[in-house]
Amino acid sequence: MRNVIRAMLAAIGIAAIYTFGTGAIAESPKVGDQGAAPEFVGINHWLNSKPLTMQDLRGKVVLVDFWTYACGNCVNTLPYVKRWYDKYKDQGLVVVGVHTPEFPFEKSTPNVEAALKRYDIRYPVAQDNAYGTWSAYRNQYWPALYLIDANGRIVYQHYGEGRYKETEAAIQKLLAERKPAQ
């Protein structure tokens, strides 16, 4: 009986590690109109950029990436986010990293600046120490991606690692069909 219980607990533990480690707990990416993208609120510092607003970004496709530098899953997604920025920035994509700390030491602006340098992040990063933008998006996960169309509406989201091909296809589709808001 003890061996059965141990085996069940081991299976539950493995499932939990897989689920949280891969982002599988999150639903599949949502596609469609999820409403207007919230503004960037409660931002402590803007790094690599002047302060941005969703209104200023109308007519662009915006990828909002909630991340934090001490999150292994977040760090694993950075090569993809950086590649999309480099590949599509001249076609109308704006990437905004929203650095929302999980631990107190991640609130330090010099620590975030060092991480930007270490990971060669050149796109705008909003330091969201008070979780203002995180809360406005009702976000619950690191990493989390939100794609916003040229009219300022969230049309795609994904939590965790993976689905890189699907996310890039969504970026390409939005760039191809973008028309600046009237």
Secondary structure, DSSP 4 states (H G I P E B T S, - for coil): -HHHHHHHHHHHHHHHHHHHHHTTTSPSPEES---BPPP--S-SEEESSS---TTTTTTSEEEEEEE-TT-HHHHHHHHHHHHHHHHHGGGTEEEEEEE--SSGGGG-HHHHHHHHHHTT--S-EEE-TT-HHHHHTT---SSEEEEE-TTSBEEEEEESS--HHHHHHHHHHHHHH-----
